[in-house]
């Protein structure tokens, strides 16, 4: 059973209808058509409605969705039945076949194309060249056979005018290795006559419209189909030129040589020229009007012009005594012979093309011992039941074929159903159905059937007409319940006397016109034409007419009639299908207007009736509408029962299924087979489906949660592994770099340049910054290691001043020695001692200069001499004129936020405090060296102190150099001295 779609799309399987009535069947079919669901199941039978529009349901994604899946897992589709046939063939090594039936215009040809495309898409996963070649030939053969076997009719623009059965051979791997094509009953009468609004075969128009000017000129043709009698009725279409190119390409792919392709179109040209040939009666003889056509035909067929003319005007006859005489044709007989010759040429050409394709795709030198069992999938695309206003011999044969196939269909379906019930131990319920064996006997029964009566009339010596044949049928079949005529039913005015007879087929009553029956049944082609073609210098033509090698005296047996040949081929076809496991595609034509929206209820109901779809549903539902193996049923519905989800603990799947059925209360509506569960009514199944549909979203969310968690854990483990590998690799690269550095610099202590000439190895990315610092520190170390420890404070101060003032102040006292601790060195004038100041001899930052040490400028622009003493805790402002340097103000060192100096040579300094009570000072240059700069020493000492505090205390005192906007008083002083502010060194205690 197919995966159930939403109720808005109707029932995806007709077996699941609530009641099996024609009304419900048609209502469901119409609803699905209107909703764009053109496929519906009847068990394993696919009912297809022609949508008359392109549908995006045949792409690669759809193929992947149906590949390897069971029928019930996806919505109905051609791919589902194709995959079922392929799996049955591959798994069970059993030959299968897909029978496609329906009337003209129902979409049979398109269905066969999609089936072939699907089989080609799912086979040969290893892309072996020989298998791909076979697949290409099988696919391209459709294009060629359509061109030469299809035509535009009033019902279908691409109607197959022949029946086709293709066997596709597969090896034990399931890959196609070859095939064979059988064709049935080509409608060769279309070559010389078409109904109004219809066309001849596509090949003629493709040649005229698509052939190059050089080709047409060499064939003595013009590009206008209206010029030729046989193509005058048909209207051209826009794609003839494109189709011709496709056919030429397909012929090359299949393997036709250039000579063979040229011969094919030469024969088509010959047929067109034959149709324009005219005869005139000159007294007692008949002559051809204009010999130019004879010469052209002779050139195209590689025969003698005189022989061509003679074959058209005379007939060679052997008398009973063995004497050979030539009998001239009448004008009517000459026209009849010309048309018969044209039809025979095309029929032989089509048969030769099919046989030539078979020589390419047939499996050669196959040894089952070496290659395994060769299995087959057959695809039958054959004409459907036809009822026209005027039904002739072709419709009679086509409808007989459908009777045979319908008989096989019913028998196989009943046999399959009954066989399954017997295997599963379920009681079989007898089903009444229409047995059309009586109609088949009416047509093919020896001595009494219609075909036998036609053959007898054709063999009778004398002037036997169609009317005489009809009288014979009326006499022999008068008591048959499915046969009647106007003579047998005088009151039925829908038939004419001596013209019509009617057969009550399983699909409905069909009235046939007997006119032309005998002529179409006979093989009226004269032996002269066969010998003419056999003696052609063209090897292709000679190959098409092997029976022409017999002389007139050697031909003693009349060939079989067309009806008998067709009957024998259909019987052989049915026998071939009967030994395979069949799958069916039933095609329905929704309307005559080729509209994608119109659904003709009456017409569709008629097709449903004669296709036997209702009988199929009834047979399928005879006992139980639904059956499924226990394992599959359990897999689908186990979530609806707490005892079977997620896995059951019972002894067998059957017990688990019984638990599900019992929990839902369906035990009276089911039967248990040996391997399958049988459900009687669809309602039980729908209840299970509804409950399953409600649970699926919950299960999906749960599975998504579990799966996402699993994915996250896998990604986490993967990332951890990646980081572990990266860490190990980085450590290895770092160690390798250090090993290489150690190796290169092992002996630098003994080198004159201390390793300056040694190249440093290229560091890994993780060590690039470290490498740059290391190179600089290496050379710095070579310089610093020779400096005495007592000079290191001065060096550190100068380095700090360089960092803060480099590029900002031209002279900052770097060239002079910095004493730093002026009190300890006794550099103060008068050697006065500060008894009230607690000094730290190890940390005396700023020099206490001789009085006046510095000048302080107040807000009134008054300057006063002051002393400046900086310790590691405080900054002291001293009164130098007082004894012992009276402390005027003590400021905590951690209260300062910055230090601003100018860019000139002046000694102005601004000490910034957090309370914004800044101190403006001008340092004195000193008595010993009037030009010495002391601003740099003050800045260097303070910056060095705060920088080292980061490493000793852990507190951060970042400093940054920037131009300072001083207080207005400072700016005023600077403007008077024409000096610009230099920078500000900021400190932070945050």
VENWO-V846373 format. One record per backbone hydrogen bond with DSSP energy under -1.0 kcal/mol. CO is the residue of the C=O (numbers start at 1). NH is the residue of the N-H. E is the energy in kcal/mol with one decimal. If there is no record, write none. Layout:
CO|NH|E + CO|NH|E
This chain:
6|9|-2.0 + 7|10|-1.7 + 12|41|-2.7 + 13|16|-2.1 + 14|17|-1.6 + 19|21|-1.6 + 21|25|-2.4 + 22|26|-2.7 + 23|27|-2.4 + 24|28|-2.3 + 25|29|-2.3 + 26|30|-2.7 + 27|31|-2.2 + 28|32|-2.1 + 29|33|-1.9 + 30|34|-2.5 + 31|35|-1.5 + 32|37|-3.3 + 33|36|-1.5 + 38|49|-2.1 + 40|47|-3.6 + 41|14|-2.8 + 42|45|-1.8 + 45|42|-2.5 + 46|586|-3.1 + 47|40|-1.8 + 48|588|-3.0 + 55|57|-1.8 + 59|63|-2.1 + 60|64|-2.6 + 61|65|-1.7 + 62|66|-1.4 + 63|67|-1.3 + 66|69|-1.6 + 70|73|-1.3 + 77|81|-1.3 + 78|82|-2.2 + 79|83|-2.7 + 80|84|-2.1 + 81|85|-2.3 + 82|86|-2.2 + 83|87|-2.9 + 84|88|-2.4 + 85|89|-2.1 + 86|90|-2.5 + 87|91|-3.5 + 88|92|-1.5 + 95|581|-2.5 + 96|378|-2.4 + 97|583|-2.1 + 98|380|-2.8 + 99|585|-2.9 + 100|382|-1.4 + 101|587|-3.2 + 103|106|-1.9 + 107|111|-1.9 + 108|112|-2.4 + 109|113|-1.8 + 110|114|-2.3 + 111|115|-2.2 + 112|116|-2.2 + 113|117|-2.7 + 114|118|-2.3 + 115|119|-2.3 + 116|120|-2.3 + 117|121|-2.0 + 118|122|-1.9 + 124|127|-1.6 + 128|132|-2.4 + 129|133|-2.1 + 130|134|-1.7 + 131|135|-2.5 + 132|136|-2.4 + 133|137|-2.1 + 134|138|-2.4 + 135|139|-2.3 + 136|140|-2.8 + 137|141|-1.9 + 140|144|-1.6 + 141|145|-2.7 + 142|146|-2.2 + 143|147|-1.7 + 144|148|-1.9 + 145|149|-1.8 + 146|150|-1.8 + 147|203|-1.8 + 149|161|-2.5 + 150|202|-2.2 + 151|159|-2.4 + 152|199|-2.6 + 156|153|-3.6 + 159|151|-2.3 + 161|187|-2.4 + 163|184|-2.4 + 164|381|-3.1 + 165|182|-3.1 + 166|379|-2.7 + 167|180|-2.2 + 168|377|-2.0 + 169|177|-2.7 + 169|178|-1.1 + 170|375|-1.7 + 171|174|-1.8 + 175|171|-2.2 + 178|169|-2.4 + 180|167|-3.1 + 182|165|-2.6 + 184|163|-2.9 + 186|188|-2.3 + 187|190|-1.6 + 188|191|-1.6 + 189|193|-1.4 + 195|198|-2.0 + 201|204|-1.2 + 202|206|-2.4 + 203|207|-2.0 + 204|208|-2.2 + 205|209|-2.8 + 206|210|-2.1 + 207|211|-1.7 + 212|216|-2.6 + 213|217|-2.3 + 214|218|-2.2 + 215|219|-1.6 + 216|221|-3.0 + 224|227|-1.6 + 225|228|-1.4 + 239|243|-2.7 + 240|244|-2.2 + 241|245|-1.6 + 242|246|-2.0 + 243|247|-2.5 + 244|248|-2.5 + 245|249|-2.3 + 246|250|-2.4 + 247|251|-2.7 + 248|252|-1.7 + 249|253|-2.3 + 250|254|-2.7 + 251|255|-1.6 + 251|256|-2.5 + 257|261|-2.5 + 258|262|-2.3 + 259|263|-2.1 + 260|264|-2.1 + 261|265|-1.8 + 262|266|-1.8 + 263|267|-2.0 + 264|268|-1.7 + 265|269|-2.2 + 266|270|-2.3 + 267|271|-2.2 + 268|272|-2.1 + 269|273|-2.3 + 270|274|-2.4 + 271|275|-1.9 + 274|277|-1.3 + 278|289|-2.8 + 280|287|-3.1 + 282|285|-1.5 + 285|282|-2.9 + 287|280|-2.6 + 291|295|-2.1 + 292|296|-2.2 + 293|297|-2.6 + 294|298|-2.7 + 295|299|-2.3 + 296|300|-2.5 + 297|301|-2.2 + 298|303|-2.0 + 302|537|-2.5 + 304|308|-2.1 + 305|309|-2.5 + 306|310|-2.4 + 307|311|-2.3 + 308|312|-1.6 + 309|313|-1.5 + 310|314|-2.5 + 313|329|-2.6 + 315|327|-3.3 + 317|325|-3.0 + 319|322|-1.8 + 323|319|-3.6 + 325|317|-3.1 + 327|315|-2.4 + 330|334|-2.8 + 331|335|-1.9 + 332|336|-2.4 + 333|337|-3.0 + 334|338|-2.5 + 335|339|-2.3 + 336|340|-2.4 + 337|341|-2.5 + 338|342|-2.3 + 339|343|-2.6 + 340|344|-2.5 + 341|345|-2.6 + 342|346|-2.0 + 343|347|-2.5 + 344|348|-2.9 + 345|349|-2.3 + 346|350|-2.7 + 347|351|-2.4 + 348|352|-2.4 + 349|353|-2.4 + 350|354|-2.2 + 351|355|-2.4 + 352|356|-2.7 + 353|357|-2.3 + 354|358|-2.2 + 355|359|-1.9 + 357|361|-2.1 + 358|362|-2.4 + 361|179|-2.2 + 367|370|-1.1 + 367|371|-3.0 + 368|372|-1.7 + 375|170|-3.0 + 376|96|-2.4 + 377|168|-2.6 + 378|98|-3.6 + 379|166|-2.5 + 380|100|-2.8 + 381|164|-2.6 + 391|513|-3.1 + 392|396|-1.9 + 393|397|-2.2 + 394|398|-2.5 + 395|399|-2.6 + 396|400|-1.9 + 397|401|-2.3 + 398|402|-2.0 + 399|403|-1.9 + 400|404|-2.1 + 401|405|-2.3 + 402|406|-2.6 + 403|407|-2.2 + 404|408|-2.2 + 405|409|-2.8 + 406|410|-2.6 + 407|411|-2.3 + 408|412|-2.9 + 409|413|-2.6 + 410|414|-2.8 + 411|415|-2.8 + 412|416|-3.0 + 413|417|-2.8 + 414|418|-3.0 + 415|419|-2.6 + 416|420|-2.3 + 417|421|-2.4 + 418|422|-2.4 + 419|423|-2.3 + 420|424|-2.1 + 421|426|-2.7 + 436|440|-2.1 + 437|441|-2.6 + 438|442|-1.5 + 439|443|-1.3 + 440|444|-2.8 + 441|445|-2.2 + 442|450|-1.9 + 443|451|-2.3 + 445|449|-2.9 + 449|453|-2.1 + 450|454|-2.4 + 451|455|-2.6 + 452|456|-2.4 + 453|457|-2.0 + 454|458|-2.1 + 455|459|-1.8 + 456|460|-1.1 + 462|464|-1.5 + 465|469|-1.9 + 466|470|-2.2 + 467|471|-2.3 + 468|472|-1.9 + 469|473|-2.0 + 470|474|-2.5 + 471|475|-2.0 + 472|476|-2.3 + 473|477|-2.5 + 477|480|-1.5 + 480|483|-1.4 + 482|504|-2.3 + 484|502|-3.5 + 485|489|-2.2 + 489|492|-1.8 + 491|493|-1.2 + 492|495|-1.1 + 496|499|-1.3 + 496|500|-1.7 + 499|514|-3.3 + 501|512|-3.2 + 502|484|-2.0 + 503|505|-1.4 + 503|510|-2.2 + 508|505|-1.6 + 510|503|-2.2 + 512|501|-1.8 + 514|517|-2.0 + 516|520|-2.3 + 517|521|-1.6 + 518|522|-2.2 + 521|562|-2.8 + 522|524|-1.1 + 527|531|-2.2 + 528|532|-2.1 + 529|533|-2.2 + 530|534|-2.1 + 531|535|-1.7 + 533|536|-1.4 + 538|542|-2.2 + 539|543|-1.9 + 540|544|-1.4 + 545|548|-1.5 + 546|549|-1.2 + 554|556|-1.1 + 561|565|-2.5 + 562|566|-2.3 + 563|567|-2.6 + 564|568|-2.7 + 565|569|-2.1 + 566|570|-2.4 + 567|571|-2.6 + 568|572|-2.2 + 569|573|-2.1 + 570|574|-2.8 + 571|575|-2.3 + 572|576|-2.0 + 573|577|-2.6 + 574|578|-2.5 + 577|580|-1.8 + 581|97|-2.0 + 583|99|-3.1 + 584|46|-2.5 + 585|101|-2.3 + 586|48|-3.1 + 588|50|-2.3 + 590|600|-2.9 + 600|604|-2.7 + 601|605|-2.6 + 602|606|-2.0 + 603|607|-1.9 + 604|608|-2.6 + 605|609|-2.0 + 606|610|-2.4 + 607|611|-2.1 + 608|613|-1.8 + 609|612|-1.1 + 612|616|-1.8 + 613|617|-2.2 + 614|618|-2.6 + 615|619|-2.7 + 616|620|-2.3 + 617|621|-2.2 + 619|622|-1.2 + 626|679|-3.4 + 628|677|-2.9 + 629|633|-2.7 + 630|634|-2.8 + 631|635|-2.2 + 632|636|-1.8 + 633|637|-2.3 + 634|638|-1.6 + 637|640|-1.7 + 638|641|-1.3 + 641|644|-1.2 + 652|656|-1.5 + 653|657|-2.5 + 654|658|-2.6 + 655|659|-1.9 + 656|660|-1.9 + 657|661|-2.6 + 658|662|-2.6 + 659|663|-2.3 + 660|664|-1.6 + 661|666|-2.3 + 666|669|-2.3 + 669|680|-2.9 + 671|678|-2.8 + 675|630|-2.0 + 676|673|-2.9 + 677|628|-1.8 + 678|671|-2.3 + 679|626|-2.0 + 680|625|-1.1 + 682|686|-2.5 + 683|687|-1.9 + 684|688|-1.8 + 685|689|-2.5 + 686|690|-2.7 + 687|691|-2.0 + 688|692|-2.6 + 689|693|-2.8 + 690|694|-1.7 + 691|695|-1.5 + 692|696|-2.0 + 695|699|-2.4 + 696|700|-3.0 + 697|701|-2.4 + 698|702|-2.2 + 699|703|-3.0 + 700|704|-2.9 + 701|705|-2.5 + 702|706|-2.6 + 703|707|-3.0 + 704|708|-3.0 + 705|709|-2.4 + 706|710|-2.5 + 707|711|-3.0 + 708|712|-2.8 + 709|713|-2.6 + 710|714|-2.6 + 711|715|-2.8 + 712|716|-2.7 + 713|717|-2.9 + 714|718|-2.4 + 715|719|-2.9 + 716|720|-2.9 + 717|721|-2.4 + 718|722|-2.6 + 719|723|-3.1 + 720|724|-2.7 + 721|725|-2.7 + 722|726|-3.1 + 723|727|-3.1 + 724|728|-2.6 + 725|729|-2.7 + 726|730|-3.0 + 727|731|-2.8 + 728|732|-2.4 + 729|733|-2.7 + 730|734|-3.0 + 731|735|-2.9 + 732|736|-3.0 + 733|737|-2.2 + 734|738|-2.6 + 735|739|-3.0 + 736|740|-2.1 + 737|741|-2.7 + 738|742|-3.0 + 739|743|-2.3 + 740|744|-2.5 + 741|745|-2.5 + 748|751|-1.3 + 755|758|-1.1 + 764|767|-1.5 + 765|768|-1.3 + 767|771|-2.9 + 768|772|-2.0 + 769|773|-2.2 + 770|774|-2.6 + 771|775|-2.5 + 772|776|-1.8 + 773|777|-3.0 + 774|778|-2.3 + 775|779|-1.6 + 776|780|-2.3 + 777|781|-2.8 + 778|782|-1.6 + 779|783|-1.3 + 780|784|-3.3 + 781|785|-2.3 + 784|787|-2.0 + 788|791|-1.3 + 791|795|-2.1 + 792|796|-2.9 + 793|797|-2.3 + 794|798|-2.4 + 795|799|-2.5 + 796|800|-2.4 + 797|801|-2.6 + 798|802|-2.5 + 799|803|-2.2 + 800|804|-1.9 + 801|805|-3.2 + 802|806|-1.8 + 805|808|-2.2 + 805|809|-1.8 + 819|821|-3.0 + 820|822|-1.3 + 821|825|-1.5 + 822|827|-2.2 + 828|831|-1.7 + 840|843|-2.1 + 847|849|-1.0 + 853|924|-1.7 + 854|866|-3.7 + 855|922|-1.6 + 856|864|-2.3 + 858|861|-1.5 + 862|858|-2.7 + 864|856|-4.5 + 866|854|-2.1 + 867|878|-3.1 + 869|876|-4.0 + 870|845|-1.2 + 873|893|-3.5 + 874|871|-3.0 + 875|891|-3.0 + 876|869|-2.4 + 877|888|-3.0 + 877|889|-1.7 + 878|867|-2.5 + 882|885|-1.5 + 886|879|-2.8 + 889|877|-3.0 + 891|875|-2.9 + 892|895|-1.4 + 893|896|-1.4 + 895|914|-2.4 + 897|987|-2.9 + 898|912|-2.5 + 899|985|-4.5 + 900|910|-2.5 + 901|982|-1.5 + 901|983|-1.6 + 907|923|-2.8 + 909|921|-3.3 + 910|900|-2.4 + 911|919|-2.4 + 912|897|-2.1 + 912|898|-1.2 + 913|916|-1.5 + 916|918|-1.1 + 919|911|-2.9 + 920|857|-1.1 + 921|909|-3.2 + 922|855|-2.0 + 929|932|-1.9 + 934|938|-2.1 + 935|939|-2.6 + 936|940|-3.0 + 937|941|-2.5 + 938|942|-2.0 + 939|943|-2.6 + 940|944|-2.4 + 941|945|-1.9 + 942|946|-2.4 + 943|947|-2.4 + 944|948|-2.3 + 945|949|-1.3 + 948|952|-1.5 + 949|953|-2.5 + 962|984|-2.1 + 967|971|-2.1 + 968|972|-2.3 + 969|973|-2.1 + 970|974|-2.8 + 971|975|-2.3 + 972|976|-1.9 + 973|977|-1.7 + 974|979|-2.2 + 980|903|-2.7 + 983|901|-2.4 + 985|899|-2.4
